Structure formats: C-alpha cells, structure tokens
Amino acid sequence: MRALLISDIHANLEALEAVLAAAPAHDVVWNLGDVVGYGANPNEVIDETRRLGSVFVRGNHDRVCSGLAGIEEFNPVAQRAARWTECVLTGEHREWLRHMAVGPIAPDGPFVRCVHGSPSDEDEYVLTVRDAWPALDATDARITFFGHTHIQGGFATNGDEWFRLAPQYAMHRNGHGGSHKEAEEFEFEIHEGARYLLNPGSVGQPRDGDWRAAFALYDDAQRTMTWYRVPYDVQEAQERILQAGLPDRLAARLRDGR
C-alpha cells in the first residue's frame, strides 16, 4: 500500500496542483489537516481535496475557519485570514470542515496513526526531541504521521536513543543553498523495532526555509518514507492573496519559506 501524505495546504491552490501533478503512483491519500486558512482559494482547495479520498484529520485552521472555535488563539494576521475565510466559504464547505475527523485516526490498521498536531493534542507543535518524547509516549502506534509545524522531517526512537530526521536534498548535500528551482526527493528507510513521528511538510506554506511545496509518500511494503519538494507558481498564489485583500505578510512569506 502506497499512501500519499499531504498536510497544511492552507488554501494554496497553485501549490496543491503542483503536488498532485508531481505525486508518484499511490493507492490512498491521507490528509493531515489545515486544508484552509491563510490562502486565497479555500473553496477550490476543498473541492480538490475531497476528490482525492476520504481520509482527513482536522487542523486548527479548519476548526476556527468553520466557526467551531474562536479566533483568540491566533495572531492578528491569522485572525484576519480566518475571518475572511469564514466569510467566503460556501455553506457546504463550512459543514464539511466542521465534520472532519479529530485525530488520532488509524487509516491502515493498529500500527499507523494520523494526527494534525500530536497524538495527545491536535494543537500541539512537535518541534524538538523534547516535544517528541511525550507525543510518542501518548500512542502505541509504530508510525504517527503529523503536520501543523510546516516543517518536513520528524523524529525516531529505538527505545534507548532519540533521533531528529530531516530530508537531505542534493543542494544541501553538496553544500549549496541554491534557489530551489528543481523538484527533489529523499527516501528514508523505516526500521523494524523503531517508532516514528513523521511530517510530510506543508503543501501551501512551508516554514523550513524552502519555498517549494512539500509532501511525502509512505510505502508499507518497501518500508520507506519518501519526502518530496516541488516548485510551483508562487507569484500567482501571492497575487491571489493580495487581490483578496488578505495581509501582505501571507503573500511575502510564500517566497521566503518562513
């Protein structure tokens, strides 16, 4: 079984279309949440993601933008985007967001879980090894796929030691930063006996210094996780944000990858 993992699209239609065009053959799609928020095409992105399958986990922006929670937890920029999104969502899409599953969910038996933040708290940011320890302690799954941080990579433990994982793309291995103009992939072997927290990265608003849209493929037969980065039409996404009257910061950060 090959699962395409996408997360944190944030209403960025251009990035989502680039990911789907570049995605390798897969059997299912697992969506780790935050379909909307920040970007200018929430309705179109919801339509596209609903066509991909039925495995979804609710994100905090999905919850707030559909009116299930207040915006007080958000910073002023996120609050403006959430208000705008709630106003432009169709009634059908708002209801769909309200009925998204709350993680953790088990899409493929007892050994795999999908969450947005962490297994114990859908709003928790798992950013460090210190964060990863209680998150893995909260589940008995061998592999937990998570999003929320917008940072591609993850964490692993063999029971004695803890490791931070990050894809090593060619331009990084060669010691060059570059402008990230090409698509790249990095395959990681999943070891028997280890436990993992794995993040496919953000499709629509990466925050790891690489502006390219991020996603991943999990292959249970080959025991691999392959991370991908693909370029997309950032200028078009930025123009849509500005034309919608959303904060300039949301457009600028797409090029920065921060």
N, C-alpha and C positions, 0 to 999 in steps of 0.2 A: 504494500500500500504506500502510495506516494501522496503526501499532504502538502499542498501549497499553503504557506503561512503568511498572512498579511495582518498588519496592525496599524493603528493610528494614521488612517487615511486623511482624516480631518478635512473632508470636503474638497480635496485637491484632485479634480477630475483628470488633469493632464498627467499627474504622477501615476494615478491608478491605471490609466490607459496604457502608459509606457510599461508598467509592471505586467499587465495582462498580455501585452504583445510579446514581452521577453520571457515570460514564465515557461519553464520546461513542462513536458507532459506530466500530468498529475491526475490522481483519482478523486480527490476531495479538496475543498478549500476550507481552512479554519481561520476565522476572522477573530482577532483578539481585542476588538473594540476601538472606540473613538472613531467611528465612521464619519462623524460630523464635528463641527467646531473649527474656528479659525479660517477655513477656506470659503470660497465663494460659490460652490456648487453642491450644496447638501442634498438637494432632491435628485439630481442626476447621479451622484455617487451612490445614494441609497438604491436607486433603481439598478445600477450596475452590480452592486454587491449582492443584492437579493437574487440576481440571476445566477450567481456563482454557486449557490448552495444554501444550506440551512444551518450550518454550524457557526454560531455567533456568540460572543461574550460581550456583555455591556461594558462600555467605558464611562468614565466620569463625565465626559462631554456629552455623550449620548443621553445620560441621565439628566443633566442640567438643561440641555437644549430642548428636551422634550417636556420640560416642566415638572419632572419628578423630584427635583431638588432645587434649592435656592442657589443663587449665584454668589453668595457671600464668600465661598471658599476660593473663588477665582480672583486673580489680579485684575486691575482695571481694563487692560487690553482684552483679556479673555472674557470679561464680563460684557464688554461691548459686542464682541463676536457672538457670544451666547444669545444675547438679546436679539441681535439681527437674525441669527439662525432660527430661533424660535418663531420669529415673525414671518419668515419666508417658507418654512416647512409646510408642505401640504398636510391636511388632516390625516390622511392615510399614513404618511411617513412618520408623523409625530406619534401615532398609535403604534406603529411598528417598532420605533425606538423604545417606547415605554414597555413593550413586551419582550425585549431582548433578554436572554438568559443572564442570570447573575452567576459569575464564576465562583468556585471552580466547576467546570464541566468535564466529563470523561467522554470524548468523542470516539475513542477506539479502545475500549476495554479498561481494566483497572490500572494499567501501568502508565497511562498518559493523562495529563490534565491540561486544560486551557484556562487561563485567567487573564485579567487585564492588569491589575497591579501585582498582587501576590496571593498565594493560597489562603491567607488569613484575612486579607483586607483588600478589596478591589481598588482602593485609592492609594495604597502604599507604593512608594517608589523603591525599587530594589536597585540600588546604585553601587553598592560596595559589598565586599565579602561579609562585612559585619551585618549588612541587611539580609544577605542570602541565607545565613545560618538559621535564623528563626523562620524564614519563609519556607525553607526545605523541611524544617522540623514540623511544620504545620500540615504536611501531606505525606502520604505513603507512596505517592507516585514515583516512578523511576525518572520520568521526564515531565517537567512542567514548562509549558510554553507561556510566556508573558510578554506584555507590551508596556505602555504607559510612560516609560523613560525616554522613548525616541532614540535609544542608543542600541545599536546592533552588537550582539555578543551574548555573554551570560556567565554562569558560574557552575562549578562542578565540585563534587567531593567524593573521595573513595572511602570515607568513613574516618580517615586519620588526618588527611590534608585537604585544604580548600584551594581552589584554583579559579582565577578570573580568565574568561575566554573572550577572544576578540578575533575576528577575521583578519588575516594578514594579506592584503591585496598587493598586487605586483608592484605598484608605485611605492608602497610603503616598504616592501621587502628590499627594493632597490635603493632605498634611501632618498626618494624624491617625493615631494608633496604633490606636484602636478596640479592640473586644473580639473581632474576627474571627468574627462570628456568621453571616456570609453566605458562600456559595460564590463563588469568584472564579477568573478565568483570565487568562493573559497570553501572547500569541502572539509568537514570535520568528522572524524570517526567517533562514534558513540561506543564506549567501552562497557562490556558486561560487568555488573557489580558496582558501577559508579552511578551517582544520581546527579541530575542536571536541572538547572534553570536556564532556559534558552529564549532569547529575544530576537525575533526576525528583523527588528528595527522598524522605523517609521516609513510608511509609503509616502505620506504627504508633507511631513515637516521634520526631517532628521535633525538631531541636535548633537551629532558626534563629529562635527567639522567637515562632513562630506555631504554636499547638497543633493547627491543622486538619490533617487527613490530606492528604498530598501525593502527586501522581502527574503523569504527563505523557503527551502524545500526539505521536508523530513521524509526519509525513506526507511521504513522499518525493516524491510528485507535486507537492505545493504547496511543497515545500522549507521546511517550517515545523516548529517545535517549540513546542508549547503546554503551558505549565505550569498546573496546577490546584491549588486548595486547597478542601477541603470540610469543613464541621463534621461531627462525629459524637458519639455518646453517650459522652463521656469518663467521666462518672460511673459508667456501667455497667462500662466497662473497668477503672476504678480499683477498683470493688467486687470484681470477679472476681480481681484481683491480690491484694487483701487477704484475701479468703476462701481463696485458695490457700496463704496463708502466705508469699508472696513478700515481699521487702523493701518497706517503706513508700515508700522513695525512688522505686521504679519506678512507683508509683501517682501520687505527687505531681508528678513531672516531666512527666506527660502534660498536665496543665493549664498548666504553665509553658512548654512547648515548648522546654525546655533540657536 
